[in-house]
Amino acid sequence: GDEQLAQLDYFHINTITLGIVSVALLVSVWLPMPQRGMFFQRGEGPGAAKVEVEVEVEVEGGAADQTVVRKTSRGDAGRSGGSCGRDDVIYAGRQLWRSFRESYSQVVCWSLWWALATAGYNMVFNYVQLMWDHVEPSATSSVYNGAVEAVCTLVGAAAALSAGHVRVTWTVWGELALGAFSSVGAGAVFLMALASSIWVCYAGYVLFKASYMLLITITTFQIASNLSMECYALTFGINTFVALGLQTILTAIVVDEKVLGLDIVTQFIIYGSYYAAISLVFLIRGIYTASTHYRRPEQTETMREPEPEAETPSVDDLCASERF
């Protein structure tokens, strides 16, 4: 079976995990609640200013329908209909769409890689234990799966920390870096799929996870540095949702026995091909961006974001220019 420093069975391991999660739950209960919402009830916190919002209301009557623009105070809006009235819904929908559009106009490439790569990473992470058991059955030999996961965590943390010491013009080289390191991840997944030695399979997994942790750290920083703080939850939430949606589709097609139901080796070949496709797309895009920079370097200067402004964004400018 899996070699461990402490000979614990799955019951005790699950008990420890449940205890840690329970402590985290208790800590979260004591965290302070937000005083105001971004889209709903923005003006209900203490000291919050009332903001007038123009709401278009269609009025039927006469020869033709008329559209009346009515100004509503955000502090008073929705009181007649509870905490979330019709005006609140209209206001929230418009601000949500505006935030989505302005946020992704700056980080669409980084967010695309986030969603695609995270879906592939989750598939490899979820099924790598089956691959290891295929290469070296744990019932007949000693394996070190737990130790390898610990090493991966340390190597991934070191790779993430090293990203902070890299000085690169990411507007020029970012997409090329995503493509290059994604190709490393693709090669590592192919190595795991075709390896006959468990140690080679372990090495491929460490390399794959380190490359992913490096890129996800850089991607997170680039997305966050191009957004206002109020848009963080929206953007990262949508990215995670898309990643989980892609993971669900991959699981239903590749793993589910009612569809393809492929063996574990074929699954990893597909995951490697998936990462290779991501790498190819971003390599092509990165080469185009870099070549454009060297042909017309002044365009890259205009792509660089200005320094963040000291003043706080107003209510009407939820995703205002707070760029790095």
Number of C-alpha atoms within 10 A of each C-alpha: 12 13 14 12 7 6 9 9 8 9 9 11 11 11 11 12 11 12 12 11 12 12 10 11 11 10 10 11 9 8 8 7 8 8 13 14 11 15 17 20 20 19 21 17 13 8 8 13 14 16 17 15 17 14 16 13 12 11 11 10 8 7 6 8 10 12 12 12 12 12 13 17 16 22 17 15 24 19 13 10 11 9 13 15 15 13 22 23 14 14 17 18 14 13 20 16 11 14 22 16 12 16 21 17 11 17 18 12 17 21 23 16 24 22 21 20 24 21 23 22 19 14 19 20 12 9 14 21 12 14 20 22 15 14 19 18 15 16 10 8 11 12 20 16 20 13 14 16 15 12 13 21 16 14 19 22 15 14 19 20 14 12 17 12 8 9 7 10 10 14 17 23 15 22 24 23 18 29 25 20 19 27 24 20 27 25 19 24 28 22 21 27 24 15 16 13 12 20 17 15 24 22 15 23 23 23 19 26 22 24 23 23 22 22 23 20 18 21 21 14 14 19 22 18 17 22 23 22 14 14 21 16 10 13 20 17 12 14 20 17 13 19 24 18 14 18 20 13 13 18 16 15 15 20 18 12 11 9 11 13 15 15 13 18 18 14 22 25 18 19 23 25 17 16 26 21 16 22 26 17 16 22 21 13 15 22 16 14 19 19 12 15 17 12 10 11 13 11 12 16 12 9 11 14 15 12 10 13 12 7 7 11 16 9 16 11 13 20 23 20 17 19 17 15
